[in-house]
Amino acid sequence: MLRSCTAALRTLQALRGRREGVSPAARDPVLARRWFSTEKVIPKDHALPNPSWSKDLRLLFDQFMKKCEDGSWERLPSYKSKYTQKSEDFKTYFLDSKLVKEQLSQAQLFTRGYEDGLGFEYVIFYNDDEKRTVCLFQGGPYLQGVPGFLHGGAIATMIDAAVGMCAAIPGGIVMTANLNINFKRPIPLCSVVVINSQLDKIEGRKLFLSCNVRSVDEKILYSEATGLFIKLDPEKSLI
Ligand SMILES: CCCCCCCC(=O)SCCNC(=O)CCNC(=O)[C@H](O)C(C)(C)COP(=O)(O)OP(=O)(O)OC[C@H]1O[C@@H](n2cnc3c(N)ncnc32)[C@H](O)[C@@H]1OP(=O)(O)O
């Protein structure tokens, strides 16, 4: 815990130490090359190890990557901001698509908005046969609620994201209609937990899911949740 917190704080200090009044491109030759080059920038996949990841998180990541080798599990990539077909599909549910386009150009995925190690560090794996996801999550120092522990809203966010992926893969364009969480034990800051999500049933446009959050050794049950996700109706606008 201490080591991953230290790595996160080092990132923060490095950011704070940057000289003021100098553009990011002037500070960073790699960034400058990207800005002034015509080559296409490949978005960074954040669901991969970085120096802030603790030993526990790396170990679990390696175990799941092994499980991916026979194709039963799949690692889901994750981007800060990436304009995908899904973003395009979502647009059709908004009346004012010009406004949406402007907003989307600046938009970032909420769970990827922090520098490495400070907020949500996670990777989600999906098993299609079992219609379930496993999310390996390390909550950084910026997610504190009660001193030393994760904020309930941060836990809810991560559960929503993990369960949401479990619903979105079979369901397509879905939104959370209901999320019910029981917080049973506080989660220590910078520790690693495993979020297991399961698709229980589909009734028309409704997808019912359940979820639990456990310690790496599975001995502690931190939270349990159920979620209802609704597949959007192409005939209905959201606004
Ligand atoms: C890949 C992404 C991962 C990230 C995951 C993050 C996901 C999110 O956080 S989404 C953001 C939070 N959610 C929202 O903002 C959604 C706000 N809600 C809405 O827009 C709408 O209520 C919406 C789209 C969910 C459903 O609206 P609509 O399509 O009109 O459905 P509607 O016709 O009212 O209901 C469909 C069925 O669901 C049921 N239902 C809808 N809402 C609920 C609810 N809260 N509880 C129980 N049942 C519900 C209805 O009773 C109906 O059931 P039936 O078919 O049996 O009659």
The ligand as a MOL file (V3000), in Angstrom:
LIG
                    3D

  0  0  0     0  0            999 V3000
M  V30 BEGIN CTAB
M  V30 COUNTS 57 59 0 0 0
M  V30 BEGIN ATOM
M  V30 1 C -19.3470 1.0420 -21.2590 0
M  V30 2 C -19.7790 2.0090 -20.2460 0
M  V30 3 C -19.3730 1.7350 -18.8260 0
M  V30 4 C -19.7220 2.9040 -17.9810 0
M  V30 5 C -20.9610 2.6200 -17.1840 0
M  V30 6 C -21.5400 3.9140 -16.7140 0
M  V30 7 C -23.0070 3.8700 -17.0020 0
M  V30 8 C -23.6960 5.0650 -16.4300 0
M  V30 9 O -23.3310 5.5510 -15.4110 0
M  V30 10 S -25.0190 5.6910 -17.2480 0
M  V30 11 C -25.3500 7.1930 -16.3630 0
M  V30 12 C -26.3780 7.0540 -15.2960 0
M  V30 13 N -27.6440 6.6970 -15.8430 0
M  V30 14 C -28.4690 7.6130 -16.4090 0
M  V30 15 O -28.1770 8.7790 -16.4920 0
M  V30 16 C -29.7600 7.0660 -16.9610 0
M  V30 17 C -30.9270 8.0170 -16.7000 0
M  V30 18 N -32.1640 7.3180 -17.0160 0
M  V30 19 C -32.6570 7.3280 -18.2810 0
M  V30 20 O -32.1620 8.0160 -19.1590 0
M  V30 21 C -33.8180 6.4430 -18.5730 0
M  V30 22 O -34.5530 6.1980 -17.4010 0
M  V30 23 C -33.4030 5.0910 -19.1970 0
M  V30 24 C -32.6600 5.3480 -20.5190 0
M  V30 25 C -32.4650 4.3110 -18.2430 0
M  V30 26 C -34.6200 4.2250 -19.4330 0
M  V30 27 O -35.5220 5.0070 -20.1560 0
M  V30 28 P -36.4430 4.3470 -21.2920 0
M  V30 29 O -35.6140 3.7950 -22.3900 0
M  V30 30 O -37.4560 5.3610 -21.6200 0
M  V30 31 O -37.0400 3.0990 -20.5240 0
M  V30 32 P -38.5020 2.9300 -19.9430 0
M  V30 33 O -39.4180 2.6920 -21.1140 0
M  V30 34 O -38.8540 4.0000 -18.9820 0
M  V30 35 O -38.3020 1.5950 -19.1270 0
M  V30 36 C -38.0110 0.3610 -19.7720 0
M  V30 37 C -38.2530 -0.7190 -18.7470 0
M  V30 38 O -37.3030 -0.5650 -17.6750 0
M  V30 39 C -37.9770 -0.3570 -16.4290 0
M  V30 40 N -37.2190 0.6280 -15.6600 0
M  V30 41 C -36.6860 1.7980 -16.1160 0
M  V30 42 N -36.0220 2.4130 -15.1270 0
M  V30 43 C -36.1320 1.6330 -14.0330 0
M  V30 44 C -35.6680 1.7350 -12.6970 0
M  V30 45 N -34.9290 2.7510 -12.2760 0
M  V30 46 N -35.9710 0.7370 -11.8360 0
M  V30 47 C -36.7090 -0.3400 -12.2420 0
M  V30 48 N -37.1900 -0.4890 -13.5050 0
M  V30 49 C -36.9010 0.4820 -14.3810 0
M  V30 50 C -39.3670 0.1710 -16.8230 0
M  V30 51 O -40.3200 -0.1080 -15.8100 0
M  V30 52 C -39.6350 -0.6200 -18.0940 0
M  V30 53 O -39.9800 -1.9260 -17.7270 0
M  V30 54 P -41.0400 -2.7890 -18.6210 0
M  V30 55 O -40.4010 -2.9040 -19.9890 0
M  V30 56 O -41.1400 -4.0990 -17.9100 0
M  V30 57 O -42.3010 -2.0060 -18.6250 0
M  V30 END ATOM
M  V30 BEGIN BOND
M  V30 1 1 1 2
M  V30 2 1 2 3
M  V30 3 1 3 4
M  V30 4 1 4 5
M  V30 5 1 5 6
M  V30 6 1 6 7
M  V30 7 1 7 8
M  V30 8 2 8 9
M  V30 9 1 8 10
M  V30 10 1 10 11
M  V30 11 1 11 12
M  V30 12 1 12 13
M  V30 13 1 13 14
M  V30 14 2 14 15
M  V30 15 1 14 16
M  V30 16 1 16 17
M  V30 17 1 17 18
M  V30 18 1 18 19
M  V30 19 2 19 20
M  V30 20 1 19 21
M  V30 21 1 21 22
M  V30 22 1 21 23
M  V30 23 1 23 24
M  V30 24 1 23 25
M  V30 25 1 23 26
M  V30 26 1 26 27
M  V30 27 1 27 28
M  V30 28 2 28 29
M  V30 29 1 28 30
M  V30 30 1 28 31
M  V30 31 1 31 32
M  V30 32 2 32 33
M  V30 33 1 32 34
M  V30 34 1 32 35
M  V30 35 1 35 36
M  V30 36 1 36 37
M  V30 37 1 37 38
M  V30 38 1 37 52
M  V30 39 1 38 39
M  V30 40 1 39 40
M  V30 41 1 39 50
M  V30 42 1 40 41
M  V30 43 1 40 49
M  V30 44 2 41 42
M  V30 45 1 42 43
M  V30 46 1 43 44
M  V30 47 2 43 49
M  V30 48 1 44 45
M  V30 49 2 44 46
M  V30 50 1 46 47
M  V30 51 2 47 48
M  V30 52 1 48 49
M  V30 53 1 50 51
M  V30 54 1 50 52
M  V30 55 1 52 53
M  V30 56 1 53 54
M  V30 57 2 54 55
M  V30 58 1 54 56
M  V30 59 1 54 57
M  V30 END BOND
M  V30 END CTAB
M  END
